[in-house]
Amino acid sequence: MQSAGATIAPEGDGKLRRDLKNRHIQMIALGGAIGTGLFYGSASSIQLAGPSVLVTYLFGGLVIFLVMRAVGEMSVHTPVAGAFSHYAYQNWSPRAGFISGWNYWFNYVLVAMSELSVVGIYINYWFPAVPTWLTAAFCIFFITVINLVSVKAFGEFELWFALVKVAAIIGMIVLGVFVVIKGTTSNPDLPPPSFTNLWEFGGFFPNGISGAFMALVVVMFSFGGIELIAITAGEAQNPARTIPKAINQVIYRILLFYIGSLAVIMAVIPWTKIDGELSPFVQIFDSAGISVAAHILNFVVLAAALSVYNSGLYSNGRMLYSLAGQGNAPKAFTKVSSRGTPYVGVLASSAVTVIAVIVVMIWHDFAFNYMLSIALIAGIINWMMIMITQWKFRRRIGPDEVKKLTFRLPGGTFSTVFVMVFLAIVVVQMALSPNYRMAVIIGPLWLILLAVSYEVKRKRNEKSERVVSQSAESES
């Protein structure tokens, strides 16, 4: 095991530094489970399922935990930058490494694009005169500089972003429990707060089992980005200890931050009164008579948006570094600064994000209808490829080596099949929903585009090799 500050070159010509400490990894894992999907998207899932959304989050959280254990098994065995792409390349095929890496990279570009395109709205809440494009430009510049300084700088900023989100959730839960115990509300249109509200308005399954199933899509996408933990393995000081600890705590964090917070919210505010016009978190602060509720949440979602872009730029820089090491991206992406930052990959990812944000601001509806559909399905593709890669990883190393693994996916092949079936059900639910049907159509087309791109790249490489070989023969 390498010590702090040691370098690592799992692939390519550059060397990354193992400067992410245990506190960084734990807070990155903690913050990865909390995003705008919880603060705002939870309203949509509550409308679909009512209180039974808690069961949906529980099952969804279990599946995400298994996905994380699968990638964690490989990350502890081979802690490298690029994670999923490198493992797919090593255990599956160069084509799988190409598809996995570029799919994840483009997915995070689109996710970062969506966050940056609305960050100006958060700033305008306090400063209406500031142009949204100026806010987005400043955020891109600020976060890019952080990622260029060092991986330690990224870790420190992500730690503080996570602390803001965690403090908001814990504060809301404590406040909500206090309101329930007190039994009063400042809103005369609401019944007294009580945990009985979880079953008194149409029962715990007010929209039936089908309602809980329909909420699956929203719930699963709210977990997007939690797999960032695996990306950090290549720069963690002690991945054999920190990665298992972070992953094993994922399920507890989901129970607390998702199930705990939403249970408290629906106890204070009956699910029938959550209409999506306001964040449920704003509503609970309002019900307690805290007039600055909107300001508090605006600050929190601003921190969440910056956290998403910070994490996205970090992971995309490392993904390009890994792809270049495989020969699936230009070799320039293996270049690393003296501080251990893959600066070419970071700058390239930042530049593409700028273009994407401009596209969104000019053709807002078109961009969100099509580009975000790719982002939605890309997350499912990534999780499916992780499970298949883990299965192939075990086949490659053999049963004897599997027994020696210090961190394993519980349930083995059964868990792999269970996750794949569950994700397939989510895709079916997407196909049945008008809001997500476009993603199911675009998904196969996106995979075909990636596969064709790989074949074009492969043939160009073969042609170049033949030219070099012929040139060498003629000179001899």
BELJO-V678887 format. One record per residue. OMEGA is omega in whole degrees, 0 to 359 (999 if undefined). NEAR is the number of other C-alpha atoms within 10 Angstrom. D_LAST is the distance of its C-alpha to the last C-alpha in Angstrom with 1 decimal. Layout:
omega=OMEGA near=NEAR d_last=D_LAST
omega=OMEGA near=NEAR d_last=D_LAST
//
This chain:
omega=183 near=8 d_last=46.3
omega=183 near=13 d_last=45.2
omega=180 near=12 d_last=47.9
omega=178 near=15 d_last=48.9
omega=178 near=15 d_last=46.4
omega=181 near=14 d_last=43.5
omega=180 near=17 d_last=40.3
omega=178 near=18 d_last=38.6
omega=183 near=16 d_last=35.1
omega=176 near=19 d_last=35.3
omega=179 near=19 d_last=32.3
omega=184 near=19 d_last=30.2
omega=186 near=15 d_last=29.7
omega=179 near=21 d_last=33.3
omega=176 near=22 d_last=36.3
omega=182 near=28 d_last=39.7
omega=177 near=25 d_last=42.9
omega=184 near=24 d_last=45.6
omega=177 near=23 d_last=48.4
omega=182 near=25 d_last=50.5
omega=182 near=18 d_last=53.6
omega=181 near=18 d_last=55.9
omega=177 near=14 d_last=58.3
omega=183 near=23 d_last=55.6
omega=182 near=28 d_last=54.4
omega=181 near=21 d_last=58.0
omega=175 near=21 d_last=59.0
omega=177 near=27 d_last=55.8
omega=181 near=27 d_last=56.7
omega=181 near=24 d_last=60.3
omega=181 near=26 d_last=59.6
omega=180 near=24 d_last=57.1
omega=183 near=25 d_last=60.1
omega=178 near=26 d_last=62.1
omega=180 near=24 d_last=61.4
omega=176 near=19 d_last=63.0
omega=177 near=19 d_last=62.9
omega=186 near=24 d_last=65.7
omega=181 near=22 d_last=67.6
omega=185 near=19 d_last=67.7
omega=181 near=18 d_last=66.2
omega=179 near=23 d_last=68.7
omega=181 near=23 d_last=71.4
omega=180 near=17 d_last=69.8
omega=178 near=26 d_last=69.4
omega=179 near=26 d_last=73.0
omega=182 near=19 d_last=74.2
omega=189 near=21 d_last=72.5
omega=186 near=26 d_last=73.5
omega=180 near=29 d_last=76.4
omega=180 near=29 d_last=76.8
omega=176 near=26 d_last=74.8
omega=177 near=27 d_last=71.7
omega=177 near=23 d_last=72.0
omega=179 near=16 d_last=71.1
omega=178 near=25 d_last=68.2
omega=180 near=25 d_last=66.8
omega=179 near=18 d_last=67.4
omega=177 near=16 d_last=65.4
omega=178 near=22 d_last=62.7
omega=177 near=24 d_last=62.5
omega=180 near=17 d_last=62.2
omega=179 near=22 d_last=59.2
omega=177 near=22 d_last=57.5
omega=179 near=21 d_last=58.2
omega=176 near=23 d_last=56.5
omega=180 near=25 d_last=53.5
omega=177 near=28 d_last=53.4
omega=179 near=24 d_last=53.7
omega=180 near=26 d_last=50.8
omega=178 near=26 d_last=48.5
omega=178 near=29 d_last=50.1
omega=180 near=26 d_last=49.2
omega=182 near=25 d_last=45.5
omega=179 near=27 d_last=45.8
omega=179 near=23 d_last=47.5
omega=182 near=16 d_last=45.1
omega=183 near=17 d_last=42.0
omega=183 near=25 d_last=43.2
omega=174 near=27 d_last=40.4
omega=178 near=28 d_last=40.3
omega=174 near=30 d_last=40.2
omega=190 near=29 d_last=42.3
omega=182 near=30 d_last=42.6
omega=180 near=33 d_last=39.2
omega=181 near=27 d_last=37.4
omega=177 near=26 d_last=39.7
omega=178 near=25 d_last=39.1
omega=185 near=22 d_last=35.3
omega=188 near=17 d_last=35.5
omega=185 near=21 d_last=38.2
omega=179 near=20 d_last=38.0
omega=176 near=14 d_last=34.8
omega=179 near=20 d_last=32.4
omega=179 near=19 d_last=34.4
omega=177 near=23 d_last=37.6
omega=179 near=28 d_last=36.4
omega=183 near=25 d_last=35.5
omega=181 near=28 d_last=38.9
omega=183 near=30 d_last=40.9
omega=182 near=29 d_last=39.5
omega=176 near=20 d_last=39.6
omega=180 near=23 d_last=43.0
omega=180 near=23 d_last=44.5
omega=182 near=23 d_last=43.0
omega=178 near=19 d_last=44.4
omega=182 near=24 d_last=47.7
omega=174 near=26 d_last=48.3
omega=181 near=23 d_last=47.5
omega=178 near=25 d_last=50.2
omega=178 near=21 d_last=52.6
omega=178 near=26 d_last=52.2
omega=182 near=27 d_last=52.6
omega=179 near=23 d_last=55.9
omega=182 near=21 d_last=57.2
omega=181 near=28 d_last=56.3
omega=180 near=21 d_last=57.8
omega=182 near=20 d_last=61.2
omega=177 near=21 d_last=61.2
omega=179 near=22 d_last=62.8
omega=178 near=19 d_last=65.7
omega=179 near=20 d_last=66.4
omega=180 near=19 d_last=66.4
omega=178 near=15 d_last=68.6
omega=178 near=14 d_last=71.2
omega=184 near=12 d_last=71.9
omega=186 near=11 d_last=70.6
omega=186 near=12 d_last=71.1
omega=182 near=9 d_last=70.0
omega=180 near=14 d_last=66.4
omega=181 near=13 d_last=64.0
omega=181 near=19 d_last=62.1
omega=179 near=17 d_last=58.7
omega=178 near=11 d_last=59.4
omega=180 near=20 d_last=60.0
omega=180 near=23 d_last=56.9
omega=180 near=14 d_last=54.8
omega=181 near=11 d_last=56.4
omega=179 near=19 d_last=55.8
omega=180 near=21 d_last=52.1
omega=183 near=13 d_last=51.7
omega=182 near=13 d_last=53.8
omega=179 near=20 d_last=52.1
omega=179 near=22 d_last=48.6
omega=179 near=15 d_last=49.5
omega=183 near=19 d_last=50.8
omega=178 near=24 d_last=47.6
omega=182 near=21 d_last=45.5
omega=180 near=16 d_last=47.6
omega=177 near=20 d_last=47.0
omega=178 near=23 d_last=47.4
omega=178 near=21 d_last=50.6
omega=176 near=16 d_last=52.0
omega=182 near=22 d_last=51.3
omega=180 near=25 d_last=53.0
omega=180 near=18 d_last=56.1
omega=180 near=20 d_last=56.6
omega=176 near=25 d_last=56.2
omega=181 near=21 d_last=58.7
omega=175 near=17 d_last=61.3
omega=180 near=23 d_last=60.6
omega=180 near=27 d_last=61.2
omega=178 near=17 d_last=64.4
omega=182 near=17 d_last=65.8
omega=180 near=28 d_last=65.4
omega=180 near=19 d_last=66.6
omega=180 near=12 d_last=69.7
omega=180 near=17 d_last=70.5
omega=181 near=22 d_last=70.4
omega=178 near=15 d_last=72.4
omega=179 near=12 d_last=74.9
omega=181 near=19 d_last=75.4
omega=179 near=22 d_last=76.0
omega=179 near=12 d_last=78.5
omega=181 near=16 d_last=80.3
omega=178 near=26 d_last=80.4
omega=178 near=19 d_last=81.9
omega=179 near=15 d_last=84.4
omega=179 near=22 d_last=85.4
omega=180 near=18 d_last=85.8
omega=179 near=12 d_last=88.0
omega=176 near=12 d_last=90.0
omega=179 near=13 d_last=90.4
omega=178 near=18 d_last=90.8
omega=179 near=20 d_last=88.7
omega=181 near=12 d_last=89.1
omega=183 near=14 d_last=88.4
omega=181 near=9 d_last=91.7
omega=182 near=8 d_last=89.8
omega=175 near=14 d_last=88.2
omega=179 near=14 d_last=89.9
omega=178 near=20 d_last=90.2
omega=179 near=25 d_last=86.9
omega=177 near=21 d_last=86.7
omega=175 near=19 d_last=84.2
omega=177 near=14 d_last=86.3
omega=180 near=22 d_last=84.8
omega=179 near=23 d_last=81.8
omega=183 near=18 d_last=83.8
omega=182 near=12 d_last=86.9
omega=179 near=15 d_last=85.3
omega=181 near=15 d_last=84.6
omega=181 near=15 d_last=83.5
omega=176 near=19 d_last=80.3
omega=186 near=19 d_last=78.5
omega=179 near=19 d_last=80.2
omega=178 near=18 d_last=77.7
omega=178 near=15 d_last=77.2
omega=181 near=12 d_last=74.1
omega=178 near=12 d_last=72.4
omega=178 near=20 d_last=72.8
omega=178 near=24 d_last=71.1
omega=182 near=20 d_last=68.2
omega=180 near=21 d_last=67.9
omega=183 near=24 d_last=67.5
omega=185 near=27 d_last=64.5
omega=180 near=22 d_last=62.1
omega=182 near=23 d_last=63.5
omega=184 near=29 d_last=63.7
omega=180 near=22 d_last=60.1
omega=177 near=18 d_last=58.6
omega=178 near=23 d_last=60.7
omega=182 near=21 d_last=58.6
omega=178 near=22 d_last=55.3
omega=182 near=22 d_last=53.3
omega=181 near=22 d_last=54.8
omega=177 near=23 d_last=51.4
omega=180 near=19 d_last=50.2
omega=183 near=27 d_last=51.2
omega=179 near=30 d_last=48.0
omega=183 near=24 d_last=45.8
omega=184 near=29 d_last=47.4
omega=182 near=27 d_last=46.3
omega=182 near=27 d_last=43.0
omega=177 near=27 d_last=45.0
omega=181 near=29 d_last=48.2
omega=182 near=23 d_last=49.2
omega=185 near=21 d_last=50.4
omega=181 near=28 d_last=49.3
omega=180 near=20 d_last=50.6
omega=187 near=13 d_last=54.1
omega=183 near=21 d_last=54.2
omega=177 near=27 d_last=52.5
omega=181 near=20 d_last=54.8
omega=181 near=15 d_last=57.8
omega=182 near=22 d_last=57.1
omega=181 near=25 d_last=56.4
omega=180 near=15 d_last=59.5
omega=181 near=14 d_last=61.6
omega=184 near=23 d_last=60.4
omega=179 near=19 d_last=63.1
omega=179 near=14 d_last=65.9
omega=178 near=18 d_last=64.8
omega=178 near=23 d_last=64.9
omega=183 near=16 d_last=68.4
omega=190 near=16 d_last=69.6
omega=180 near=19 d_last=68.0
omega=185 near=23 d_last=68.1
omega=180 near=20 d_last=70.8
omega=183 near=16 d_last=73.0
omega=182 near=25 d_last=72.9
omega=176 near=24 d_last=73.4
omega=179 near=22 d_last=76.3
omega=180 near=24 d_last=78.0
omega=182 near=26 d_last=77.5
omega=173 near=26 d_last=79.0
omega=180 near=24 d_last=81.9
omega=182 near=30 d_last=82.7
omega=179 near=26 d_last=81.9
omega=186 near=23 d_last=82.5
omega=179 near=25 d_last=79.4
omega=180 near=14 d_last=81.3
omega=178 near=13 d_last=81.6
omega=188 near=20 d_last=77.8
omega=179 near=13 d_last=77.0
omega=179 near=15 d_last=73.6
omega=174 near=9 d_last=74.9
omega=173 near=13 d_last=74.7
omega=176 near=19 d_last=72.6
omega=180 near=26 d_last=74.5
omega=174 near=26 d_last=74.0
omega=181 near=21 d_last=75.8
omega=182 near=21 d_last=78.5
omega=176 near=24 d_last=79.2
omega=178 near=21 d_last=79.4
omega=182 near=17 d_last=81.7
omega=177 near=22 d_last=83.9
omega=178 near=18 d_last=84.4
omega=179 near=13 d_last=85.6
omega=188 near=14 d_last=82.6
omega=182 near=12 d_last=82.4
omega=184 near=12 d_last=79.1
omega=183 near=17 d_last=77.3
omega=179 near=18 d_last=75.2
omega=179 near=13 d_last=74.1
omega=182 near=15 d_last=73.1
omega=178 near=19 d_last=71.0
omega=177 near=18 d_last=69.5
omega=182 near=18 d_last=68.2
omega=181 near=24 d_last=67.0
omega=174 near=21 d_last=65.0
omega=177 near=22 d_last=63.5
omega=180 near=21 d_last=62.3
omega=180 near=26 d_last=61.0
omega=178 near=25 d_last=59.1
omega=178 near=23 d_last=57.5
omega=179 near=27 d_last=56.7
omega=181 near=27 d_last=54.9
omega=178 near=25 d_last=52.7
omega=179 near=24 d_last=52.1
omega=181 near=25 d_last=51.1
omega=181 near=26 d_last=49.1
omega=177 near=29 d_last=47.0
omega=184 near=27 d_last=46.4
omega=181 near=27 d_last=45.3
omega=176 near=28 d_last=43.2
omega=180 near=27 d_last=41.2
omega=180 near=30 d_last=40.5
omega=177 near=29 d_last=39.7
omega=176 near=30 d_last=37.0
omega=180 near=35 d_last=35.7
omega=180 near=31 d_last=35.5
omega=179 near=29 d_last=34.0
omega=178 near=22 d_last=31.2
omega=178 near=23 d_last=30.5
omega=188 near=20 d_last=30.3
omega=181 near=17 d_last=27.8
omega=176 near=22 d_last=30.8
omega=179 near=19 d_last=31.3
omega=185 near=14 d_last=29.5
omega=180 near=16 d_last=28.1
omega=182 near=18 d_last=30.4
omega=176 near=26 d_last=33.3
omega=182 near=27 d_last=32.3
omega=183 near=20 d_last=33.3
omega=180 near=20 d_last=36.4
omega=179 near=15 d_last=38.8
omega=178 near=14 d_last=40.1
omega=177 near=15 d_last=43.1
omega=180 near=23 d_last=41.1
omega=176 near=26 d_last=41.4
omega=193 near=29 d_last=38.7
omega=180 near=25 d_last=39.7
omega=178 near=19 d_last=37.2
omega=179 near=27 d_last=38.4
omega=181 near=25 d_last=42.0
omega=179 near=19 d_last=41.8
omega=179 near=16 d_last=40.0
omega=178 near=23 d_last=42.7
omega=180 near=23 d_last=45.4
omega=179 near=13 d_last=44.2
omega=178 near=14 d_last=44.2
omega=177 near=24 d_last=47.7
omega=180 near=19 d_last=48.9
omega=182 near=11 d_last=47.9
omega=180 near=20 d_last=49.5
omega=178 near=25 d_last=52.7
omega=179 near=15 d_last=52.9
omega=181 near=16 d_last=52.5
omega=183 near=19 d_last=55.3
omega=180 near=14 d_last=57.6
omega=181 near=10 d_last=57.2
omega=189 near=11 d_last=57.2
omega=185 near=13 d_last=59.0
omega=180 near=11 d_last=60.2
omega=183 near=12 d_last=57.1
omega=183 near=18 d_last=54.9
omega=180 near=17 d_last=57.1
omega=186 near=14 d_last=57.6
omega=184 near=13 d_last=54.0
omega=180 near=21 d_last=51.8
omega=174 near=20 d_last=54.2
omega=177 near=21 d_last=54.3
omega=180 near=24 d_last=50.6
omega=181 near=25 d_last=51.3
omega=183 near=24 d_last=54.1
omega=180 near=24 d_last=52.2
omega=178 near=24 d_last=49.0
omega=177 near=20 d_last=51.2
omega=179 near=20 d_last=52.1
omega=181 near=19 d_last=48.5
omega=180 near=19 d_last=47.5
omega=179 near=24 d_last=50.2
omega=180 near=18 d_last=49.5
omega=177 near=21 d_last=45.8
omega=182 near=24 d_last=46.8
omega=179 near=24 d_last=49.0
omega=179 near=17 d_last=46.5
omega=180 near=27 d_last=43.8
omega=177 near=27 d_last=46.3
omega=179 near=18 d_last=47.0
omega=177 near=17 d_last=43.3
omega=180 near=20 d_last=43.0
omega=178 near=19 d_last=45.7
omega=183 near=13 d_last=44.2
omega=184 near=14 d_last=40.9
omega=176 near=11 d_last=42.4
omega=185 near=11 d_last=45.0
omega=180 near=10 d_last=48.7
omega=179 near=9 d_last=48.7
omega=178 near=11 d_last=46.8
omega=179 near=16 d_last=49.0
omega=182 near=10 d_last=52.0
omega=181 near=10 d_last=50.5
omega=181 near=14 d_last=50.2
omega=180 near=11 d_last=52.5
omega=188 near=20 d_last=53.0
omega=173 near=19 d_last=53.2
omega=179 near=20 d_last=54.1
omega=179 near=13 d_last=57.7
omega=177 near=11 d_last=58.3
omega=184 near=14 d_last=54.7
omega=179 near=14 d_last=53.9
omega=179 near=10 d_last=57.4
omega=179 near=17 d_last=56.9
omega=180 near=22 d_last=53.6
omega=180 near=15 d_last=55.4
omega=180 near=14 d_last=58.4
omega=181 near=21 d_last=56.4
omega=178 near=20 d_last=54.5
omega=180 near=13 d_last=57.8
omega=180 near=15 d_last=59.4
omega=176 near=21 d_last=56.7
omega=177 near=14 d_last=56.8
omega=178 near=15 d_last=60.6
omega=178 near=21 d_last=59.9
omega=177 near=20 d_last=57.6
omega=178 near=14 d_last=60.5
omega=177 near=19 d_last=62.9
omega=180 near=22 d_last=60.6
omega=180 near=16 d_last=60.6
omega=182 near=13 d_last=64.5
omega=179 near=13 d_last=64.8
omega=182 near=10 d_last=64.6
omega=184 near=11 d_last=63.4
omega=183 near=20 d_last=60.3
omega=180 near=16 d_last=59.7
omega=181 near=19 d_last=57.1
omega=181 near=25 d_last=55.0
omega=178 near=19 d_last=55.0
omega=184 near=14 d_last=53.8
omega=183 near=18 d_last=51.1
omega=179 near=19 d_last=49.8
omega=178 near=14 d_last=48.1
omega=179 near=13 d_last=46.7
omega=178 near=17 d_last=45.3
omega=178 near=16 d_last=43.6
omega=179 near=13 d_last=42.1
omega=179 near=12 d_last=40.8
omega=180 near=19 d_last=39.1
omega=178 near=16 d_last=37.6
omega=179 near=12 d_last=36.3
omega=179 near=14 d_last=34.9
omega=180 near=19 d_last=33.0
omega=177 near=12 d_last=31.6
omega=179 near=12 d_last=30.5
omega=181 near=15 d_last=28.8
omega=181 near=16 d_last=27.1
omega=177 near=11 d_last=25.8
omega=178 near=12 d_last=24.5
omega=179 near=13 d_last=22.7
omega=179 near=12 d_last=21.1
omega=179 near=12 d_last=20.1
omega=180 near=12 d_last=18.5
omega=179 near=12 d_last=16.6
omega=180 near=12 d_last=15.3
omega=179 near=12 d_last=14.3
omega=180 near=12 d_last=12.4
omega=179 near=11 d_last=10.7
omega=180 near=12 d_last=9.9
omega=181 near=11 d_last=8.7
omega=180 near=10 d_last=6.3
omega=182 near=9 d_last=5.2
omega=179 near=8 d_last=5.4
omega=180 near=6 d_last=3.8
omega=999 near=6 d_last=0.0
//
